[in-house]
Amino acid sequence: QVQLLESGGGLVQAGGSLRLSCAASTTFNRYAWFRQAPGKEREFVAAISWSGGSTDYLDSVKGRFTISRDNAKNTINLQMNSLKSDDTAVYYCALGCSGRTVGTCDYWGQGTQVTVSS
């Protein structure tokens, strides 16, 4: 059974930073972060290949968020800088995503809340 455990969410002021981590029980070819704000659909945020050589970002987070992978610990990290109130959402780690849509992912974490106060 594949398990994903996210951590690192919390409350931060606008302009601040947070680092999310996702510990995976197995390896996959692609890892991603999604987020879901209240009343909105879950949306793609960032993705990284197993090798770490390929990354993809939502336009609105480019230059502010960085996705990375720690092979030794089998964790996926999301460094979030210059946070805005629009970034407030539950953030989900996902494995095996072949694209940017929810339906392309095989496994999901339970989510971690990120709240940015203005």
N, C-alpha and C positions, 0 to 999 in steps of 0.2 A: 504494500500500500504506500503510495507516494504521499509524503507529508511536507508541507511548507509552513514555516513559522515566521511571521513578520514581527518586527520590533522597531522601535525608534520613533513612533509617532508621538504627538503631543501638541501643546499650545505654544505658539510663538508669535511675536509681534511682526507686523509687516516689515519687510526688509531683512528679517532674520534668516537663520539657517536651521535645517534639520537633516539628519542622516537616517534613512531607513535601511534596514537589513532584512534579508529573507534567507533563512537556512533551509536548504532543500535536502531531502533524504536520498535523492538520486540525481543523476546527471541527465540533461536533455540537450538537444541541439540549439535551443533558443529559449531565452528567459525574458520576461517582460514585467513591467509595472503598468497597472491600470488604476484609474481612480473613479469614484462615483460621488458626486455632490448631491445633496438633498434635492429630490424632485427631478433629477437628471439621469440620463443613461450613463452606464459605465463607459469610460473612454480610455483609449490608449494614451500612455504617457511616454514610455521609452522601452526599448528592447536591446538586447545584446546577444551575440552568438556565443556558443559554447567556448570557442577559442578566444572570445573577447575582441576579435579583429573587426567585427561589424556591429555598428550601433545605429539606432534609429530613434528619432525624437519627435514628439508633437511640436509643431511650430512654436506654440506659445511658451514652451519651456526651454527651447534651444538657447544656449548661452547661460542658462541659470541652473539647470539640472544636469547631473552627470551620472550615468549608469556605469557600474563596474562589476567585475566578478572576481571573487577570491577563490581560485581553484583549490587551494589547500584546505579551505574550510567549507567549500561548496556553498558559498553564500553569494547572494546578489545584492548589491548596495545601490542606493539612490541618494546621492548628495544633492540637496535642494538648497540653493542660495537665492537671495533677493526674493524671498517669498512674498506673495501677494494674497489679498483676501480671496481672489478667484481660485487660489490653489487649495482652499479649504475643501476637504473631501475625505472619504475613506479610501485608502490606498491599498491595492491588492497586488500581490505577487502572483505570477502565472508562469507555467512551464509549457513548453511545446507549442507556443503560438506560431503559426505559420504566416500570420498576417496581423493586421491592426484591429481586427474585430474580435469581440468576445467569443464568438462561435468557433474561432480558429485555435483556441487554447484547450489543452488537455487537462490541466490541473490548476487549482486555485488555492491560495491561502485564505485565512479567515478575515484578513483585512486589519488595518491599523489606522486610527483616526488622526488626521492632521488638521489642526485648526489655526488659522492665521487671523489675528486680530488687527484691525486697522486703527 
